[in-house]
Amino acid sequence: MADCYAFPEKTKFLVTGGAGFVGSNLVEEILSQGYQVRVLDNFATGKEENIRQFIDHPNFELFRGDIRFSRVCQQACEGVDYVLHQAALGSAPRSIKDPRTSNDVNITGTLNMFIAARDKKVRKIVFASSSSVYGDEPNLPQIEDRVGTPLSPYAITKKVKELYARNFYQLYQLPVIGLRYFNVFGKKQDTQSDYAAVIPIFVKKLINDEAPQINGDGYHSRDFTYVRNVVQANLKACLAGEEVNGEVLNIAYGEQTTIRDLYDKIAGLLGKDIEPIYCSERPGDIKHTNADISKAKRLINYKPQFDINRGLQETLEWYKEFL
Ligand SMILES: NC(=O)c1ccc[n+]([C@@H]2O[C@H](COP(=O)([O-])OP(=O)(O)OC[C@H]3O[C@@H](n4cnc5c(N)ncnc54)[C@H](O)[C@@H]3O)[C@@H](O)[C@H]2O)c1
C-alpha cells in the first residue's frame, strides 16, 4: 500500500541533488503526493533523463546551480518548507582519487545548505549521511552511537556533515536530521560511471552477457536498502517532532547479504549462468555493514516495506526496460 504523508497543502520541498538517483526518486514521490518540489542540481553526476518526466509538471521547478556557492543555496531555500539535501559527490574511490573536490562539495556545500536553511527558517532539513561513517568499527549490527575511524575522505566528509548538523542544532536550533543510508539501490541508479555501485555494475554486465568483477573474495556483506525505503524515511523525518532534531538515524533494511549471494540473486532473476571474476580488495572498503534500525523505527516510525528480494525484482524490471 502506498504511504500517505500529512503535510499541509502546497507544501514546498527543495531536493538538492534531485537529478541524481536518490533525489529523483524523492521528487517522484513528492509530486505523486501532490506537493511542490524544487530541484537544485549542477548535473555533476545527475542526469537530465532522471527528471525529464517531471519538467512540465506544474508543481516542479528546476534550479541549476552548485551548492559550493552560498548565494545559490540561499536562493534555492527561498520560500521552501522542507529541504532534502542529497547533493554530494558519492563513492569512496572517487574521494581517494580526488579528496579536495569531495571535500568542497560535501563539506563546504553542506555548510552552505545548513546556513541557508537556518537563514530562510525552513521547517526541517534532512540530509544524506552514509554507513561509511562506521569505518573500521567491527561490531555488528551497527548502532548510531558506536562508530569507528573513517576509511576514506568520503567517509570523513559524511562524518563532518553530521558534526555540523549537531553543532548547528545546538548553536542555532537548526531543525536538522541526518539519515545514514546503507547501500541504496533502485531505478535510475547510474550504471555508466567509473564509480557505479555494485548492483548496477552486476546488472549491466549480466544483461550484456559479460562476467562482472567482484573485489575481494565476495564474502564481504552489505545491508542493501531499496530506494523506496529511503524515500519513506526522508518524508517521515520531515514530519518528526522536535525531539529528533540534531539526531542521525540508520536507514537500511536491517539484513546482511554477501556479495556472492547478491550476485546469485541478480544472475538468477536475469536467468544468466555466468561466473564472476574475483579480483583484489579495494582500499577504503568496509568489510561488513548491517544496520540496527531500531532508532529510526522508534523516532520517525520508519517501517521499511521492501526487502532486498522485492527491491531487486522491481529494480531489474526497470533496468530491463531502460538500460
Ligand atoms: N546511493 C547510495 O548507496 C548512498 C549510500 C549512502 C549515502 N548516499 C548519499 O545519498 C546522496 C544521494 O546519492 P545518490 O546515490 O543519489 O548519488 P547521485 O550521484 O546519483 O546524486 C547526487 C546528485 O548531486 C548532484 N551534485 C553533485 N555535486 C553537486 C554540487 N556541487 N551542486 C549541486 N548538485 C550537485 C549530482 O549532479 C547528482 O544529481 C548523496 O549525498 C550520497 O552521498 C548514497
Ligand as a Chemical Component Dictionary entry (heavy atoms), coordinates in Angstrom:
data_LIG
# 
_chem_comp.id                   LIG 
_chem_comp.type                 NON-POLYMER 
_chem_comp.pdbx_formal_charge   0 
_chem_comp.three_letter_code    LIG 
# 
loop_
_chem_comp_atom.comp_id 
_chem_comp_atom.atom_id 
_chem_comp_atom.alt_atom_id 
_chem_comp_atom.type_symbol 
_chem_comp_atom.charge 
_chem_comp_atom.model_Cartn_x 
_chem_comp_atom.model_Cartn_y 
_chem_comp_atom.model_Cartn_z 
_chem_comp_atom.pdbx_ordinal 
LIG N1  N1  N 0  23.469 5.560  -3.281  1  
LIG C1  C1  C 0  23.926 5.085  -2.120  2  
LIG O1  O1  O 0  24.088 3.883  -1.942  3  
LIG C2  C2  C 0  24.236 6.024  -0.999  4  
LIG C3  C3  C 0  24.666 5.464  0.226   5  
LIG C4  C4  C 0  24.962 6.325  1.281   6  
LIG C5  C5  C 0  24.795 7.692  1.115   7  
LIG N2  N2  N 1  24.404 8.196  -0.087  8  
LIG C6  C6  C 0  24.258 9.645  -0.219  9  
LIG O2  O2  O 0  22.978 9.919  -0.771  10 
LIG C7  C7  C 0  23.037 11.091 -1.570  11 
LIG C8  C8  C 0  22.493 10.808 -2.954  12 
LIG O3  O3  O 0  23.302 9.814  -3.570  13 
LIG P1  P1  P 0  22.984 9.224  -4.990  14 
LIG O4  O4  O 0  23.340 7.791  -4.969  15 
LIG O5  O5  O -1 21.642 9.628  -5.427  16 
LIG O6  O6  O 0  24.093 9.975  -5.869  17 
LIG P2  P2  P 0  23.972 10.693 -7.280  18 
LIG O7  O7  O 0  25.366 10.935 -7.720  19 
LIG O8  O8  O 0  23.078 9.938  -8.182  20 
LIG O9  O9  O 0  23.259 12.055 -6.895  21 
LIG C9  C9  C 0  23.944 13.158 -6.366  22 
LIG C10 C10 C 0  23.401 14.399 -7.042  23 
LIG O10 O10 O 0  24.064 15.551 -6.514  24 
LIG C11 C11 C 0  24.379 16.407 -7.593  25 
LIG N3  N3  N 0  25.529 17.238 -7.225  26 
LIG C12 C12 C 0  26.823 16.844 -7.055  27 
LIG N4  N4  N 0  27.606 17.891 -6.768  28 
LIG C13 C13 C 0  26.792 18.974 -6.728  29 
LIG C14 C14 C 0  27.027 20.340 -6.498  30 
LIG N5  N5  N 0  28.261 20.814 -6.247  31 
LIG N6  N6  N 0  25.970 21.184 -6.548  32 
LIG C15 C15 C 0  24.716 20.738 -6.834  33 
LIG N7  N7  N 0  24.450 19.437 -7.068  34 
LIG C16 C16 C 0  25.471 18.572 -7.030  35 
LIG C17 C17 C 0  24.702 15.487 -8.737  36 
LIG O11 O11 O 0  24.654 16.115 -10.000 37 
LIG C18 C18 C 0  23.636 14.417 -8.561  38 
LIG O12 O12 O 0  22.444 14.757 -9.236  39 
LIG C19 C19 C 0  24.483 11.548 -1.534  40 
LIG O13 O13 O 0  24.632 12.501 -0.522  41 
LIG C20 C20 C 0  25.244 10.285 -1.177  42 
LIG O14 O14 O 0  26.475 10.542 -0.560  43 
LIG C21 C21 C 0  24.116 7.392  -1.139  44 
# 
loop_
_chem_comp_bond.comp_id 
_chem_comp_bond.atom_id_1 
_chem_comp_bond.atom_id_2 
_chem_comp_bond.value_order 
_chem_comp_bond.pdbx_ordinal 
LIG N1  C1  SING 1  
LIG C1  O1  DOUB 2  
LIG C1  C2  SING 3  
LIG C2  C3  SING 4  
LIG C2  C21 DOUB 5  
LIG C3  C4  DOUB 6  
LIG C4  C5  SING 7  
LIG C5  N2  DOUB 8  
LIG N2  C6  SING 9  
LIG N2  C21 SING 10 
LIG C6  O2  SING 11 
LIG C6  C20 SING 12 
LIG O2  C7  SING 13 
LIG C7  C8  SING 14 
LIG C7  C19 SING 15 
LIG C8  O3  SING 16 
LIG O3  P1  SING 17 
LIG P1  O4  DOUB 18 
LIG P1  O5  SING 19 
LIG P1  O6  SING 20 
LIG O6  P2  SING 21 
LIG P2  O7  DOUB 22 
LIG P2  O8  SING 23 
LIG P2  O9  SING 24 
LIG O9  C9  SING 25 
LIG C9  C10 SING 26 
LIG C10 O10 SING 27 
LIG C10 C18 SING 28 
LIG O10 C11 SING 29 
LIG C11 N3  SING 30 
LIG C11 C17 SING 31 
LIG N3  C12 SING 32 
LIG N3  C16 SING 33 
LIG C12 N4  DOUB 34 
LIG N4  C13 SING 35 
LIG C13 C14 SING 36 
LIG C13 C16 DOUB 37 
LIG C14 N5  SING 38 
LIG C14 N6  DOUB 39 
LIG N6  C15 SING 40 
LIG C15 N7  DOUB 41 
LIG N7  C16 SING 42 
LIG C17 O11 SING 43 
LIG C17 C18 SING 44 
LIG C18 O12 SING 45 
LIG C19 O13 SING 46 
LIG C19 C20 SING 47 
LIG C20 O14 SING 48 
# 
